[in-house]
Amino acid sequence: YDVTSNLQLIDETETFEDDFINTLISSNPAKEKFNIKFTKNNYLVSYYLRKIEPFFEGLNFTSIEKSGSFYNKQNKLFTASDLSTSFSRGKNKCLSEKTFIKQSLLKFSQQY
């Protein structure tokens, strides 16, 4: 949560730490009414989500859509198609932000 918050990827007024963690580890976050609202463009969010997949069993674009718990900055539920398209179209976009995400997650993975 701290890494995600420091990257300013989520709306901290709507996504609390417990909800964030529970959404990522729950087998059915929608049933438990856990949600994550992101504040950045779809490309950065899709890049971030792809980078954290190894930390969470079963986390991928399809499971994100099925969960019904991940919202973009327009408060629209993410679909696997939204995430996949954004990820593939943004290969050469937001290079400094991507580097920052990658470095932050590398530091996190080395600590844990």
N, C-alpha and C positions, 0 to 999 in steps of 0.2 A: 504494500500500500504506500509506504513512504516513497519508494522509487517512483511509482506512478504519480503520486502527488507532487513530488519534486519536479517531475517532467511536465507538470501542469496539463495532463491528459484528461483528467476527470473533473467533474464539477463537485467539489468537496461539500457544497451546501446541499447537494442531493444524493451524493454517494458517500456513505459513511464507511469507516474502516471495516467494521464487522460485516456489513452488507457486501462490500467489495470482496473480502476474503471468502465469505460464504458463497457468493455467486460463483467464484472460480473453483471451489472445491465441492460444491453440492452436486449430487446426481440429478437433481430436479430443482433448479433455482426459481423457476417461475411458480412452482407449487408453493414454495416458501416465501414468495414475493420479494426476492432479492433482485436488485437492479444496479446496473452501472451506467451512468450517463457520462459520455465523453464530450470533450470541449474542442477537440482539434479536428482538422479535416479527415475525411475517410481514409485517405492514403496513410497518414501518420498513424491513425488508429489501427489500420490493418497491418501495417509494418510492425507496430508494437505488439499486437496480438500474436502475430506469427513468431516473433522473437520470444514470447513468454510461453509458447506451447510446450517446450520441454519441461517446464516447471510444474505443469498441471496435467495429470492423466486425462486423456480424452478430450482435451481442449483443441478445437480446430474450428474453422469457419462454419462447418455444418452444425457442429454441436452448439456453437454460439447462436446461430439462427434458431435451432430447435428449442433452446432454453427460453427464448422470448424475454431475455433479461438485459440485453446490451443495446443501448440507445446512442444514436449519433447526436451531434450538437443541435440538430433541428428537432430533437426528441422523437425521432423515427426509429423503430426497431431495425437493427442491422439484419440483413439477409446474407446468406453465404455468397450469393452472387454479388451483392454490393461490395463486400470485403474482398472477394477474389478479383473483381474487376478493378477496384481501386488499387489493390496491391500490384497487379500486373501493369497497370498504366502509369504507375508512379515511380518506376525504377530509377529515373534520373531526376526526381524532384526532391526537394527538402533535404538536401545532402547534409547540411549542418545539423538539422534536427535528428536525422537518422544516426549520424555519428554520436550525438549526445545520448540517444536512446541506447545504442549499442554499448557505449562505454558505461553508462549507468547500470545496465543489466549485467555487464561483465563484472563490475565491482560487486554487485549484489551476489552473483553466483560464486564469486571467490570468498565472500564472507559466509555463505551458507552452503 
